[in-house]
Amino acid sequence: MSDGNKLVDVIENIGVNFEEFKKVNDQRLKAQEDGQEARAKELSESLERISDKLTSDTKQKEILERKLSAASERLEILEAMNDRPRASIQDRMRSEHKDLFERWVRSGGKDDSLRHQADELAKKAMEVKDVSIGTTSAGGFAVPEEIARMVDAILLKTSPIVQYVKNVRAGTSDYKELVSVNDAGYAWAAETTDRSAHTTTPELRERTPTWGELYAHPTSTNWALQDAFFNVQNWLVENIAEAHSVGLSASIWNGNGSGKPTGFIKETATSAEDGNYVSPQRAAGALQYVPITASSSPFTTDGFNGDDIIDLIYALNPRLRGNARFAANTTTQGHLRKLKDTTGQYLWQPSMQAGQPDRLMGYELFTWEEMGDPTTANAFPLAFGDFSKAYSLVTRAEMQILIDPYTTKGYTGFFVDRRYGGIVTNNSAVKLLKVAIS
């Protein structure tokens, strides 16, 4: 069965299971109201089984969507490179570089003559306009542009948080951003009225990413590398993109800034609100959190209720809500599915269309597994905001690859690295829900 057909079946299963979920949950709530504890417990167990199916199907939907999207992206890149009416000198040099690279990989990195040829090709490329072929590092090889572009494209498809934050390419590690802390002042004036400087001059804050070198370590048998039918390019692209996706996703959430990007929760979040001249202001990287309340709302479940989510939404500046979305891990989403508003409508709604995300109270909801659980003290199980304004992920330099054919007999290991930097830029653009009550 094709991935497209599998996706159709998964979406149909989500619809059926969600209808069953609502039915059983309503019965559970009714049993609780009637004091039928044994019946309510039985229905709770059934509900958890259905919720597990929904979680599994939702994850499978995301995987299939990303797989289909990545395949389409890869095909578009190949077609764009092959659809040129005539191969220019730049195209020929890129093709030669890629051919040298693949032969070097298949040799297990043992054919140094190929690496030396790549060095000479890189020197020639410097004399040719519009072509970039990186020089090799000691014992390594610069990953060809075509493969690097595919990795970047798939990385954006496989890591939701990477596609939602601001992505920047920088030539040096001196990259900085200036962020306006206070809103720009304004005033009205008639045609001939004097214009005076406004007293609410915005304050500019400089934010500098912390850097680290992220590497993937795919490993293959020597026989597979030597097999003419083994697709070296696709194998490397998928393994590098997957490893970098996982590494970046974790660091953007909780990176400590030591040899890696600084994450959202590196600086201690506080309950201090936004404001042009709130004193004291939060630290530059500290987000505002909204505490989960002790409210006994009629649609409360596991200490987590719809009022908390409403408070979280309205803690965000209205000008930032247009591009805002929720983030939560799958455990939290299992809790969110049970929530209803005062009219009995479920707050969480599954996506019934390929390429469309689930929604929570009308806003998009994406899965970020590194976030906390709603049953863990002091955790942050839900985030809401405009992630593109809140965080900058900076990519520097080309990918480099080193090969290790010696450590494990019969296998060849690859170390593929690239430098990334990251920092919270506008700490007012994303709000967190915190489990602890304060």
C-alpha positions in Angstrom: 0.0 0.0 0.0 1.4 3.4 -0.9 2.0 6.1 1.7 -0.7 8.2 0.3 -3.3 5.4 0.8 -2.0 4.7 4.2 -2.5 8.4 5.1 -6.1 8.2 3.9 -6.7 5.2 6.1 -5.1 6.8 9.2 -7.2 10.0 8.8 -10.3 7.8 8.6 -9.3 5.9 11.8 -8.7 9.2 13.6 -12.3 10.3 12.8 -13.8 7.1 13.9 -11.8 6.8 17.1 -12.4 10.5 18.1 -16.2 9.9 17.8 -15.9 6.9 20.0 -13.6 8.8 22.4 -16.3 11.5 22.9 -19.0 9.0 23.4 -17.1 7.1 26.1 -15.9 10.3 27.8 -19.4 11.6 28.0 -20.5 8.3 29.6 -17.6 8.5 32.0 -18.5 12.1 33.1 -22.2 11.0 33.5 -21.1 8.0 35.7 -19.0 10.3 37.9 -21.9 12.7 38.3 -24.2 9.8 39.3 -21.7 8.5 41.8 -21.1 5.3 39.9 -17.4 4.9 40.8 -16.9 1.4 39.5 -18.6 2.2 36.1 -16.6 5.5 35.8 -13.3 3.6 36.4 -14.2 1.0 33.8 -15.0 3.7 31.3 -11.8 5.6 32.2 -9.8 2.5 31.2 -11.7 2.2 27.9 -11.1 5.9 27.3 -7.3 5.5 27.8 -7.2 2.7 25.3 -9.0 4.8 22.7 -6.8 7.8 23.5 -3.7 5.6 23.0 -5.1 4.7 19.5 -5.7 8.4 18.8 -2.2 9.3 19.8 -0.7 6.5 17.7 -2.8 7.4 14.7 -2.0 11.1 15.1 1.7 10.4 15.2 1.5 8.1 12.2 -0.4 10.8 10.3 2.5 13.3 11.1 5.1 10.7 10.0 3.4 10.0 6.7 2.7 13.6 6.0 6.4 14.5 6.6 7.5 11.5 4.6 5.4 12.4 1.6 6.4 16.1 1.9 10.1 15.3 2.1 9.9 13.0 -0.9 8.2 15.7 -2.9 10.8 18.2 -1.7 13.6 15.9 -2.7 12.1 15.3 -6.1 11.7 19.1 -6.7 15.4 19.7 -5.9 16.5 16.9 -8.3 14.2 18.2 -11.0 15.4 21.7 -10.6 19.0 20.6 -10.9 18.3 18.4 -13.9 15.9 20.8 -15.7 18.6 23.2 -16.8 18.7 23.5 -20.6 22.5 23.3 -20.7 25.0 22.2 -18.1 27.1 25.3 -17.1 30.6 25.1 -15.8 29.1 25.6 -12.3 26.8 22.6 -12.8 29.6 20.5 -14.1 31.8 21.4 -11.1 29.0 20.6 -8.6 28.4 17.3 -10.4 32.1 16.4 -10.3 32.2 17.2 -6.6 29.2 15.0 -5.9 30.7 12.2 -7.9 34.0 12.4 -6.0 32.1 12.5 -2.7 30.1 9.4 -3.4 33.1 7.4 -4.6 35.0 8.5 -1.4 32.1 7.4 0.8 31.9 4.0 -1.0 35.7 3.6 -0.5 35.1 3.9 3.3 37.2 7.1 3.3 40.3 5.1 2.4 40.9 6.6 -1.1 42.8 9.8 -0.2 43.3 10.6 -3.9 39.6 11.4 -4.2 39.8 13.9 -1.3 42.8 15.6 -2.8 40.9 15.9 -6.1 38.1 17.5 -4.2 40.6 20.0 -2.7 41.8 20.9 -6.2 38.2 21.3 -7.4 37.4 23.6 -4.5 40.4 25.8 -5.5 39.1 26.1 -9.0 35.6 26.8 -7.8 36.9 30.0 -6.1 37.7 31.4 -9.5 34.3 30.6 -10.9 31.2 32.8 -10.2 28.1 31.4 -8.5 29.6 28.1 -7.4 30.5 27.1 -3.9 32.4 23.9 -3.2 33.8 23.8 0.4 37.3 22.8 1.2 37.8 19.6 3.1 38.7 19.5 6.8 41.6 17.3 8.0 40.7 13.8 6.9 37.1 14.9 6.0 35.0 16.0 3.0 32.6 18.8 2.4 29.1 17.5 1.8 27.9 18.4 -1.7 25.4 21.2 -2.1 22.7 19.0 -3.4 22.8 16.6 -0.4 23.0 19.5 2.1 20.0 21.2 0.5 18.0 17.9 0.8 19.0 17.6 4.4 17.8 21.1 5.2 14.5 20.5 3.3 13.8 17.3 5.2 14.9 18.8 8.5 12.2 21.4 8.1 9.7 18.7 7.5 10.7 16.3 10.3 11.1 18.8 13.1 8.0 21.0 13.6 9.8 23.4 16.0 12.6 24.0 13.5 10.1 25.1 10.8 8.3 27.4 13.2 11.2 29.3 14.7 13.1 31.9 12.8 15.8 30.3 10.6 18.9 32.4 9.7 22.1 31.6 7.8 25.2 33.5 9.0 28.7 33.7 7.6 30.3 34.1 11.0 29.6 33.3 14.6 29.4 37.0 15.4 25.7 37.1 14.4 23.5 39.2 16.8 20.0 40.4 16.8 18.6 43.7 18.2 15.1 43.3 19.7 12.8 46.1 20.7 11.9 45.6 24.3 9.3 48.4 24.5 6.7 49.3 21.9 7.6 52.2 19.6 6.0 55.5 20.8 3.5 57.4 18.7 1.5 60.6 18.7 -0.9 62.4 16.4 -0.3 65.8 14.9 -2.1 68.3 12.7 -0.5 69.5 9.5 1.5 72.4 10.9 1.9 71.1 14.5 5.4 70.6 15.8 6.6 67.0 16.1 8.4 66.3 19.3 10.3 63.3 20.4 8.0 60.8 22.1 8.9 59.9 25.7 8.3 56.2 25.1 11.4 55.6 23.0 11.8 51.8 22.5 14.7 50.1 24.2 16.8 47.9 22.1 18.2 44.6 23.5 21.0 42.7 21.9 20.7 39.0 21.7 23.6 36.7 20.8 23.1 33.0 20.0 25.2 30.4 21.7 26.9 27.9 19.3 27.7 24.3 19.1 28.6 21.7 16.6 25.9 19.1 16.0 26.9 15.8 14.4 25.1 12.7 13.1 26.7 9.3 13.3 25.1 7.0 10.8 26.8 3.6 10.4 26.7 1.1 7.5 28.2 -2.3 6.7 31.1 -2.2 4.3 29.2 -4.6 2.0 26.3 -2.3 1.7 28.5 0.6 0.8 30.1 -1.4 -2.0 26.7 -2.5 -3.3 26.0 -0.7 -6.6 22.2 -0.6 -5.7 22.8 1.0 -2.3 21.7 4.6 -2.6 24.4 6.5 -0.7 22.8 9.9 -1.2 19.3 9.0 0.1 20.7 7.0 3.0 22.9 9.9 4.2 20.2 12.5 3.7 17.6 10.6 5.8 20.0 9.7 8.6 21.6 13.2 8.9 18.2 14.9 8.8 16.7 12.6 11.4 19.6 13.0 13.8 19.9 16.7 13.4 16.1 17.0 13.8 16.1 15.3 17.2 19.2 17.2 18.4 17.8 20.6 17.5 14.4 19.9 18.9 15.8 19.0 22.3 18.2 22.0 22.4 15.7 24.6 21.3 13.6 23.5 24.3 16.2 22.9 27.1 19.6 23.6 25.7 22.0 24.9 28.3 24.0 27.1 26.0 27.2 25.2 26.6 28.5 23.9 23.3 24.9 24.1 22.0 22.0 26.5 21.4 20.3 28.1 24.5 16.8 26.7 24.9 13.4 28.2 25.8 13.6 27.1 29.5 17.3 27.8 30.1 16.5 30.9 32.1 13.9 30.5 34.8 10.4 31.5 33.7 8.5 33.9 35.9 4.9 35.0 36.4 5.9 38.6 35.7 3.8 40.0 32.9 4.8 41.9 29.8 4.8 45.7 29.9 6.7 48.6 28.4 8.0 49.7 31.8 7.3 46.8 34.1 9.9 46.8 36.9 11.8 44.7 37.4 11.7 43.3 33.8 12.2 39.7 33.2 15.6 38.5 32.2 16.2 38.7 28.5 15.7 35.0 27.9 13.1 34.4 30.6 9.5 33.6 29.5 6.3 34.4 31.3 4.4 31.4 32.7 0.7 31.1 33.6 0.1 28.8 36.6 -2.4 26.0 36.4 -5.2 27.0 38.8 -6.9 25.1 41.5 -10.3 25.9 40.0 -13.1 23.4 40.3 -14.4 24.1 36.8 -17.0 21.6 35.5 -14.8 20.7 32.7 -11.6 20.1 34.7 -9.6 16.9 34.2 -6.5 15.9 36.1 -6.1 19.4 37.5 -5.9 20.9 34.0 -8.8 22.9 32.8 -10.0 25.1 29.9 -9.8 28.3 31.9 -6.0 27.8 32.2 -5.8 27.6 28.4 -7.9 30.7 28.0 -5.6 32.5 30.5 -2.6 31.4 28.5 -4.0 32.7 25.2 -4.9 36.1 26.6 -1.5 36.5 28.3 0.0 36.9 24.8 -0.1 40.3 23.2 -3.0 40.5 20.8 -0.7 41.6 18.0 1.2 38.3 18.3 -1.9 36.0 18.2 -2.3 36.1 14.5 0.6 33.7 13.9 0.4 32.0 17.3 0.0 28.2 17.8 0.1 25.7 20.7 2.9 23.2 21.4 2.6 20.1 23.6 3.9 16.5 23.8 1.7 13.6 23.1 1.1 12.9 26.8 -0.3 16.4 27.3 -2.4 16.0 24.2 -4.0 12.9 25.7 -5.2 15.1 28.6 -6.3 18.0 26.3 -8.6 15.7 24.4 -10.8 15.3 27.5 -11.4 19.0 27.9 -14.8 20.6 27.1 -16.1 24.1 27.2 -19.2 25.2 29.1 -21.4 24.3 26.1 -20.1 20.7 26.0 -17.9 21.3 22.9 -14.5 19.6 23.0 -11.5 22.0 23.0 -9.2 19.7 21.0 -10.2 18.9 17.4 -8.3 16.4 15.3 -7.2 17.2 11.8 -9.3 15.4 9.2 -7.3 16.6 6.2 -3.8 15.8 5.0 -1.3 18.6 5.7 -3.5 20.3 8.3 -2.6 20.3 12.0 -4.8 19.4 15.0 -6.4 22.4 16.7 -6.9 23.5 20.3 -9.5 26.3 20.8 -9.2 27.2 17.1 -5.4 27.5 17.1 -2.9 25.1 15.5 -1.4 22.5 17.8 1.9 20.8 17.0 3.8 18.0 18.8 7.0 18.8 20.7 7.9 15.7 22.6 10.6 17.4 24.7 8.1 19.5 26.6 6.9 18.5 30.1 3.9 16.4 31.2 0.8 17.9 32.9 1.2 15.5 35.9 4.8 16.5 36.6 5.4 19.2 39.3 6.9 22.4 38.0 6.8 21.2 34.4 5.7 23.3 31.4 3.2 21.1 29.5 1.8 23.7 27.1 3.3 26.6 25.2 1.4 29.2 23.1 2.8 32.0 20.9 4.5 33.2 17.8 7.6 31.0 17.8 9.2 32.7 14.8 9.4 36.0 16.8 10.4 34.2 20.0 13.5 32.2 18.9 16.2 32.4 16.3 18.1 29.3 15.0 21.3 30.3 13.2 23.0 27.9 10.8 26.7 28.5 9.9 29.0 27.0 7.4 28.7 23.9 5.3 28.4 20.3 6.5 31.5 18.3 6.9 31.9 14.5 7.0 34.5 12.3 8.6 34.7 8.6 8.0 35.7 5.9 10.6 36.3 2.5 8.9 38.4 1.1 11.7 36.6 1.1 15.1 34.2 -1.7 14.3 35.3 -4.4 11.9 33.0 -4.8 8.9 31.3 -1.4 9.5 32.0 2.2 8.5 30.9 5.0 10.7 30.2 8.6 9.4 30.5 11.8 11.5 28.5 14.5 9.8 28.7 17.9 11.5 27.4 21.4 11.2 27.5 24.5 13.5 24.2 25.8 14.9 23.5 28.7 17.2 20.3 29.6 19.0 18.8 32.0 21.5 15.4 33.3 22.7 15.1 36.7 21.0 11.7 38.1 22.0 10.7 36.6 25.4 7.2 38.1 25.2 6.3 36.2 22.0 5.7 32.8 23.7 3.9 32.0 27.0 4.1 28.8 29.0 1.6 27.0 31.2 3.2 25.7 34.4 2.0 22.8 36.6 2.9 24.4 39.9 0.3 26.7 41.4 1.6 30.0 42.5 
